[in-house]
């Protein structure tokens, strides 16, 4: 279960003051809560590519070299997508007879060769991109929703989202898809992988009528409440079918809360610094809950440094499959953590585009580069760290610290407010260890072909497969590729 | 159980990432967690005076008129203290045959007439003031610890605190006192009131040897772990004695975490703005847990707007006693909240010294005055809002908003980052309601005689009662009273 832009601080169990997530809190109480779980990138597409490949975006190609340390993703005009050379989790699970379904946002490219059913999934209900809009279908086509190979309509036309009220019933549709898929696989006695990638907490935030106005937190909270309710229904479904003890469930988010959209359409990363788009903790530390009655004991808290990439490796391990050995896999197998409460030493690398911005080893985090966004953008009101300014940390230029990394102790200082003095023994000791780990990492690093460099309006979702049946085909403009501009 | 400078974000159950408070978290899981519980003042002495009198500091005299909106407390040179005209909770509980004990910090004045045993307590083990030091006993005497009427030694001399390592066994002493007192009352079959006002999380922060270095969070975390362990022991003691179902336990803190002392000696108020000394949420919203097996159902969360002053009224109610009717009592009886899960409408007033800075009604909070501290202090590095700057909110001058209060919605915006537009319908509606409540409040307000205006070095703890037996009497200087200076 992958949340979209949901922050660490959005769940009751993680201290959200309104405490409106009784189902997620119960899931946590019945399972294992991770306090130190990370995404692989502070932005949606690369994070999702990493989850499904077990590899850093710099390896699987989900980054840009158009400029230094820039976040990039897959808008409609992107030419690239997930390369055929990448092996996705569902491709491997097929070997063990799993049926694989993605419900919700794909975000690994929307052109024909990137279709999820070409990369291991058997079923799809959802959209290739974010639900931005509404568009005019002239300059920009409205985004399609797919059922399996073909589109079945477009957002704002066949699948309404009321931008004014925030009303949309998409989470209900995604819930129904999940329940139905689980029920069918249970009936067929088939093992299954459900990738439930809903997006109600990504701006434009939405909730269905029943949930509108039910939260203390406004529309964003309404969306969270609906998701919480849906998660409760999915877990109850597993229990009612008697397959909860055979089903490993994991919930996390693709990146930190989008503070630029707060407070009405953005969540909370409290107590962490900044949010989505940044390599501070608020951009990359995620809520994460593992649930598997009978296997994962109730009421556990793990401080394991975890990553969305571990879900690739762990899922393979739990399915009795081996991981690929012809390539670097960054994810580790968390089964000893989940099943025996062990802790495994490992670093966390914080990338932004083509740059390793920071690294965490134990409780220390060293920043080699800092920036939130440019002064130009900041002056326009784009603020990834609203209300938070840490001198020398939340910089508006790309500040290089490679010679003297900025060091924090995330135990004493989870908010990255107090850089450790360079002359201290703590600094000297920690940095030595960190530098040696970074050196090892960089020596073995072979970046993949960057996929997010080229844009072209001709590749937009003008005429997705199935459009002809619906009379929803639009005429693309002539191809005029350009180097995509990634401002932050 | 009153914590000292412990913040909302310091407990696992409130989202502290290290989650090192298993006993407090269990207490919460077995009882009721309050998400919206407030102190009466962002500083120690007034907060404690309010807890024990059920009245705002502006009524019970725990404020200063030496300057506008200044925080004041009871350092050694203070002349004032709790007036005889105030009726304290233990005085009333005596009528129902309760035995009353204070363990730890009193802080309502240290001169003879303010002694806790003159204000309803039967026993005392602890100190009248904060454990600052060590002092030279010439310019400033080291602070005394009392057992009942007499001093039994001084901090740093007879009760060591190692400022360098943070080692001190005081929490263990305070724990032993609590366990012993509870056991004795149980044996005597007497009803009791234990006011366990420990201070390990107030700078200089300390922990006993066994707990030093055990936290991810440094010394502050060590102190929290020791307190957590102690709370666990006290609750277990009640259960072992078979009196848990006859004992109402409440844990809260006197004010928000002291961010000026963070990260080594200060806690966390995340996700709230600023900390101790301020009337932002970080200064006044407190962790609060009610525990009473068999009476308060497990696993409850209450959004009741609560106050430390309610502990006065609620305790009286639970003891079957009435509240005084010859004076205004600001605390309300929370028994319907605790026992029947009800919610009671009531405003929260945020005072700083002689000024009502802000008021909360429902989810809206209006600031009539803002300031954190002066530019002069801020320039010296005294920062009550480190890393947090909200334009027009965290002001360094006393900014008046009485004509156009700054309005926040604490549900959508618990961090007080996004003032609501004055021209919005939401603003107009909320402000009207708030202004009428404020008007009512101010119409009935009769400020008490301010107790924190006069200082005099002659009144310091030179020769507390009992000093002669210990040969610990010091010679006071001649009396030279002055108007105390309260810089923030």
HADDOCK unambig.tbl for C-alpha pairs under 7 A between the chains (distance, minus, plus):
assign (segid A and resid 13 and name CA) (segid B and resid 13 and name CA) 6.93 0.50 0.50
assign (segid A and resid 13 and name CA) (segid B and resid 15 and name CA) 6.79 0.50 0.50
assign (segid A and resid 14 and name CA) (segid B and resid 14 and name CA) 6.86 0.50 0.50
assign (segid A and resid 14 and name CA) (segid B and resid 15 and name CA) 4.44 0.50 0.50
assign (segid A and resid 15 and name CA) (segid B and resid 13 and name CA) 6.79 0.50 0.50
assign (segid A and resid 15 and name CA) (segid B and resid 14 and name CA) 4.44 0.50 0.50
assign (segid A and resid 15 and name CA) (segid B and resid 15 and name CA) 3.95 0.50 0.50
assign (segid A and resid 17 and name CA) (segid B and resid 35 and name CA) 5.73 0.50 0.50
assign (segid A and resid 18 and name CA) (segid B and resid 411 and name CA) 6.90 0.50 0.50
assign (segid A and resid 35 and name CA) (segid B and resid 17 and name CA) 5.74 0.50 0.50
assign (segid A and resid 216 and name CA) (segid B and resid 411 and name CA) 4.75 0.50 0.50
assign (segid A and resid 216 and name CA) (segid B and resid 412 and name CA) 6.56 0.50 0.50
assign (segid A and resid 217 and name CA) (segid B and resid 411 and name CA) 4.59 0.50 0.50
assign (segid A and resid 217 and name CA) (segid B and resid 412 and name CA) 3.97 0.50 0.50
assign (segid A and resid 218 and name CA) (segid B and resid 412 and name CA) 5.67 0.50 0.50
assign (segid A and resid 263 and name CA) (segid B and resid 412 and name CA) 5.86 0.50 0.50
assign (segid A and resid 263 and name CA) (segid B and resid 413 and name CA) 6.02 0.50 0.50
assign (segid A and resid 264 and name CA) (segid B and resid 412 and name CA) 6.84 0.50 0.50
assign (segid A and resid 270 and name CA) (segid B and resid 270 and name CA) 5.91 0.50 0.50
assign (segid A and resid 270 and name CA) (segid B and resid 271 and name CA) 4.94 0.50 0.50
assign (segid A and resid 271 and name CA) (segid B and resid 270 and name CA) 4.94 0.50 0.50
assign (segid A and resid 271 and name CA) (segid B and resid 271 and name CA) 5.62 0.50 0.50
assign (segid A and resid 387 and name CA) (segid B and resid 388 and name CA) 5.50 0.50 0.50
assign (segid A and resid 387 and name CA) (segid B and resid 389 and name CA) 5.22 0.50 0.50
assign (segid A and resid 387 and name CA) (segid B and resid 390 and name CA) 5.17 0.50 0.50
assign (segid A and resid 387 and name CA) (segid B and resid 417 and name CA) 6.52 0.50 0.50
assign (segid A and resid 388 and name CA) (segid B and resid 387 and name CA) 5.50 0.50 0.50
assign (segid A and resid 388 and name CA) (segid B and resid 388 and name CA) 4.83 0.50 0.50
assign (segid A and resid 388 and name CA) (segid B and resid 389 and name CA) 6.31 0.50 0.50
assign (segid A and resid 389 and name CA) (segid B and resid 387 and name CA) 5.24 0.50 0.50
assign (segid A and resid 389 and name CA) (segid B and resid 388 and name CA) 6.33 0.50 0.50
assign (segid A and resid 390 and name CA) (segid B and resid 387 and name CA) 5.18 0.50 0.50
assign (segid A and resid 411 and name CA) (segid B and resid 18 and name CA) 6.90 0.50 0.50
assign (segid A and resid 411 and name CA) (segid B and resid 216 and name CA) 4.76 0.50 0.50
assign (segid A and resid 411 and name CA) (segid B and resid 217 and name CA) 4.62 0.50 0.50
assign (segid A and resid 412 and name CA) (segid B and resid 216 and name CA) 6.57 0.50 0.50
assign (segid A and resid 412 and name CA) (segid B and resid 217 and name CA) 3.99 0.50 0.50
assign (segid A and resid 412 and name CA) (segid B and resid 218 and name CA) 5.70 0.50 0.50
assign (segid A and resid 412 and name CA) (segid B and resid 263 and name CA) 5.85 0.50 0.50
assign (segid A and resid 412 and name CA) (segid B and resid 264 and name CA) 6.86 0.50 0.50
assign (segid A and resid 413 and name CA) (segid B and resid 263 and name CA) 6.04 0.50 0.50
assign (segid A and resid 417 and name CA) (segid B and resid 387 and name CA) 6.51 0.50 0.50
